[in-house]
Amino acid sequence: MEHKHDLLRAAEGAGDTLSIATWMSFGAAAVRALAEGRSGIMVALDPPVVNYVPLAASISRMKTVPLECDTVHTVRDLGVSFGD
């Protein structure tokens, strides 16, 4: 149980409660997938459900993000480089 408390304490600094719950849902779904013997899958959020998507389906086409969108600006502000 002590690890659970450490995780929750670390999560407190990670952002708002909804963000924390979302990331914990992804992690829990990934652990469930492993426990069920699944492999070659990606955990995907399709609100309000977390789904398992085959990796082949997740990479079957190129997905792009507009360079001027808020998400790109945010990650650049955090120091992420896209090689450009």
MARBA-3410 file (N, C-alpha, C, O; in Angstrom, 1 decimal):
84
0.8,-1.2,0.0,0.0,0.0,0.0,0.9,1.3,0.0,0.4,2.3,-0.4 ~ 2.1,1.2,0.5,2.9,2.4,0.5,3.2,2.9,-0.9,3.3,4.1,-1.0 ~ 3.4,2.0,-1.9,3.6,2.5,-3.2,2.4,3.3,-3.8,2.6,4.2,-4.5 ~ 1.3,2.8,-3.4,0.0,3.6,-3.8,0.1,5.0,-3.3,-0.2,5.9,-4.1 ~ 0.5,5.2,-2.1,0.6,6.5,-1.5,1.6,7.4,-2.2,1.5,8.5,-2.4
2.8,6.7,-2.5,3.9,7.4,-3.2,3.4,7.9,-4.6,3.6,9.0,-5.0 ~ 2.6,7.0,-5.3,2.1,7.4,-6.6,1.1,8.5,-6.5,1.2,9.5,-7.3 ~ 0.3,8.5,-5.5,-0.7,9.6,-5.4,0.0,10.9,-5.0,-0.4,11.9,-5.5 ~ 1.0,10.8,-4.2,1.7,12.0,-3.8,2.4,12.6,-5.0,2.4,13.8,-5.2 ~ 3.0,11.8,-5.8,3.7,12.2,-7.0,2.7,12.8,-8.0,3.0,13.8,-8.7
1.5,12.2,-8.1,0.5,12.7,-9.0,-0.1,14.1,-8.6,-0.5,14.8,-9.4 ~ 0.0,14.4,-7.3,-0.6,15.6,-6.8,0.1,16.8,-7.5,-0.5,17.8,-7.8 ~ 1.4,16.7,-7.9,2.1,17.8,-8.5,2.0,17.7,-10.0,2.5,18.6,-10.7 ~ 1.2,16.7,-10.6,1.2,16.5,-12.0,0.1,17.4,-12.7,0.1,17.5,-13.9 ~ -0.8,18.0,-12.0,-1.9,18.7,-12.6,-3.2,18.6,-11.9,-3.3,18.1,-10.8
-4.2,18.9,-12.6,-5.6,18.9,-12.1,-6.0,17.4,-11.9,-5.5,16.5,-12.5 ~ -7.1,17.2,-11.1,-7.6,15.9,-10.8,-8.0,15.1,-12.0,-7.8,13.9,-12.1 ~ -8.7,15.8,-13.0,-9.1,15.1,-14.2,-7.9,14.6,-15.0,-7.9,13.4,-15.5 ~ -6.9,15.4,-15.1,-5.7,14.9,-15.8,-5.0,13.7,-15.1,-4.6,12.8,-15.8 ~ -4.9,13.8,-13.8,-4.4,12.7,-13.1,-5.2,11.4,-13.3,-4.6,10.4,-13.5
-6.5,11.5,-13.2,-7.4,10.4,-13.3,-7.2,9.8,-14.7,-7.3,8.6,-14.9 ~ -7.1,10.7,-15.7,-7.0,10.2,-17.1,-5.7,9.4,-17.3,-5.7,8.3,-17.8 ~ -4.6,9.9,-16.8,-3.3,9.2,-16.9,-3.3,7.9,-16.1,-2.7,6.9,-16.5 ~ -3.9,8.0,-14.9,-4.0,6.7,-14.1,-4.8,5.7,-14.8,-4.6,4.5,-14.7 ~ -5.9,6.1,-15.6,-6.7,5.2,-16.3,-5.9,4.5,-17.4,-6.0,3.3,-17.6
-5.1,5.3,-18.1,-4.2,4.7,-19.2,-3.3,3.7,-18.5,-3.1,2.6,-19.1 ~ -2.6,4.1,-17.5,-1.7,3.1,-16.8,-2.4,1.9,-16.3,-1.9,0.8,-16.5 ~ -3.6,2.0,-15.7,-4.3,0.9,-15.2,-4.7,0.0,-16.4,-4.7,-1.3,-16.3 ~ -5.2,0.6,-17.5,-5.6,-0.2,-18.7,-4.4,-0.9,-19.3,-4.5,-2.1,-19.7 ~ -3.2,-0.3,-19.3,-2.0,-1.0,-19.8,-1.7,-2.2,-18.9,-1.3,-3.2,-19.4
-1.7,-2.0,-17.6,-1.4,-3.1,-16.7,-2.5,-4.2,-16.9,-2.1,-5.4,-16.9 ~ -3.7,-3.9,-17.0,-4.8,-4.9,-17.2,-4.5,-5.7,-18.5,-4.6,-6.9,-18.6 ~ -4.1,-5.0,-19.6,-3.8,-5.6,-20.9,-2.7,-6.6,-20.7,-2.8,-7.8,-21.2 ~ -1.6,-6.2,-20.0,-0.5,-7.2,-19.7,-1.0,-8.4,-18.9,-0.6,-9.5,-19.2 ~ -1.8,-8.1,-17.9,-2.3,-9.2,-17.0,-3.2,-10.2,-17.8,-3.2,-11.4,-17.5
-3.8,-9.7,-18.8,-4.7,-10.5,-19.7,-3.9,-11.2,-20.8,-4.5,-12.0,-21.6 ~ -2.6,-11.0,-20.8,-1.8,-11.6,-21.8,-1.8,-10.9,-23.2,-1.4,-11.5,-24.2 ~ -2.3,-9.7,-23.3,-2.4,-9.0,-24.5,-1.0,-8.4,-24.9,-0.3,-8.0,-24.0 ~ -0.8,-8.4,-26.2,0.4,-7.7,-26.6,0.2,-7.1,-28.0,-0.8,-7.5,-28.7 ~ 1.0,-6.2,-28.5,0.8,-5.6,-29.8,-0.3,-4.7,-29.8,-1.0,-4.5,-30.9
-0.6,-4.1,-28.7,-1.8,-3.1,-28.6,-1.3,-1.8,-28.1,-0.3,-1.7,-27.5 ~ -2.2,-0.8,-28.3,-2.0,0.5,-27.7,-3.2,0.8,-26.9,-4.4,0.4,-27.3 ~ -3.1,1.5,-25.8,-4.2,1.9,-25.0,-4.7,3.3,-25.5,-3.9,4.2,-25.7 ~ -5.9,3.4,-25.8,-6.5,4.6,-26.4,-7.7,5.1,-25.7,-8.5,4.3,-25.3 ~ -7.8,6.4,-25.5,-9.0,7.0,-24.8,-10.0,7.3,-25.8,-9.8,8.1,-26.8
-11.2,6.8,-25.7,-12.4,7.1,-26.5,-13.5,7.4,-25.5,-14.3,6.5,-25.2 ~ -13.5,8.6,-24.9,-14.3,9.0,-23.8,-15.7,8.4,-23.9,-16.4,8.6,-24.9 ~ -16.2,7.8,-22.8,-15.6,7.6,-21.5,-14.9,6.3,-21.3,-14.6,5.9,-20.2 ~ -14.6,5.6,-22.4,-14.0,4.3,-22.4,-12.5,4.3,-22.8,-12.1,5.1,-23.7 ~ -11.7,3.5,-22.2,-10.4,3.2,-22.6,-10.4,1.9,-23.4,-10.8,0.9,-22.9
-9.9,2.0,-24.6,-9.9,0.8,-25.5,-8.5,0.3,-25.8,-7.5,1.0,-25.6 ~ -8.4,-0.9,-26.2,-7.2,-1.5,-26.7,-7.2,-1.5,-28.3,-8.2,-2.0,-28.9 ~ -6.2,-0.9,-28.9,-6.2,-0.8,-30.3,-5.0,-1.5,-30.8,-3.9,-1.3,-30.3 ~ -5.1,-2.4,-31.8,-3.9,-3.1,-32.4,-2.9,-2.1,-32.9,-3.3,-1.1,-33.5 ~ -1.6,-2.3,-32.6,-0.6,-1.4,-33.1,-0.7,-1.2,-34.6,-0.4,-0.1,-35.1
-0.9,-2.3,-35.3,-1.0,-2.2,-36.8,-2.1,-1.1,-37.2,-1.9,-0.4,-38.2 ~ -3.2,-1.1,-36.5,-4.2,-0.1,-36.8,-3.8,1.3,-36.4,-4.2,2.2,-37.1 ~ -3.1,1.4,-35.3,-2.7,2.7,-34.9,-1.7,3.4,-35.7,-1.5,4.6,-35.7 ~ -0.9,2.6,-36.5,0.1,3.2,-37.4,-0.2,3.0,-38.9,0.7,3.2,-39.7 ~ -1.4,2.7,-39.2,-1.8,2.4,-40.6,-1.8,3.7,-41.5,-1.7,3.5,-42.7
-1.9,4.8,-40.9,-1.9,6.1,-41.7,-1.2,7.2,-40.9,-1.1,7.1,-39.6 ~ -0.6,8.1,-41.6,0.1,9.2,-41.0,-1.0,10.2,-40.4,-1.9,10.6,-41.0 ~ -0.7,10.5,-39.1,-1.6,11.5,-38.4,-0.8,12.8,-38.2,0.3,12.7,-37.7 ~ -1.4,13.9,-38.5,-0.6,15.1,-38.4,-1.3,16.1,-37.4,-2.5,16.0,-37.1 ~ -0.6,17.0,-36.9,-1.1,18.1,-36.0,-0.7,19.4,-36.6,0.5,19.6,-37.0
-1.6,20.4,-36.8,-1.2,21.7,-37.3,-0.1,22.3,-36.5,-0.2,22.3,-35.2 ~ 0.9,22.8,-37.1,2.0,23.4,-36.4,1.6,24.6,-35.5,2.4,24.9,-34.6 ~ 0.6,25.3,-35.9,0.1,26.5,-35.1,-0.9,26.2,-34.0,-1.4,27.1,-33.4 ~ -1.1,24.9,-33.7,-2.1,24.6,-32.7,-1.6,24.8,-31.3,-0.3,24.8,-31.1 ~ -2.4,24.9,-30.3,-2.0,25.2,-29.0,-1.2,24.1,-28.4,-0.2,24.4,-27.6
-1.4,22.9,-28.7,-0.7,21.8,-28.2,0.8,21.9,-28.6,1.7,21.7,-27.8 ~ 1.0,22.2,-29.9,2.4,22.3,-30.4,3.1,23.5,-29.7,4.2,23.4,-29.2 ~ 2.4,24.6,-29.5,3.0,25.8,-28.8,3.3,25.4,-27.4,4.4,25.8,-26.9 ~ 2.4,24.7,-26.7,2.7,24.3,-25.3,3.9,23.4,-25.2,4.8,23.7,-24.3 ~ 4.0,22.4,-26.0,5.2,21.5,-25.9,6.5,22.2,-26.3,7.5,21.9,-25.7
6.4,23.1,-27.2,7.6,23.9,-27.6,8.0,24.7,-26.4,9.2,24.9,-26.1 ~ 7.0,25.4,-25.7,7.3,26.2,-24.5,8.0,25.4,-23.4,8.7,25.9,-22.6 ~ 7.7,24.1,-23.4,8.3,23.1,-22.4,9.6,22.6,-22.8,10.3,21.9,-22.1 ~ 10.1,23.0,-24.0,11.4,22.7,-24.5,11.5,21.5,-25.4,12.6,21.0,-25.7 ~ 10.4,21.0,-25.9,10.4,19.9,-26.8,10.7,20.4,-28.2,10.2,21.4,-28.7
11.6,19.7,-28.9,12.0,20.1,-30.2,11.5,19.1,-31.2,11.5,17.9,-31.0 ~ 11.0,19.5,-32.4,10.5,18.7,-33.4,11.6,18.5,-34.6,11.2,18.0,-35.6 ~ 12.8,19.0,-34.3,13.8,18.9,-35.3,13.8,19.9,-36.4,14.4,19.8,-37.4 ~ 13.0,21.0,-36.2,12.9,22.0,-37.2,13.6,23.3,-36.8,13.6,24.3,-37.5
END
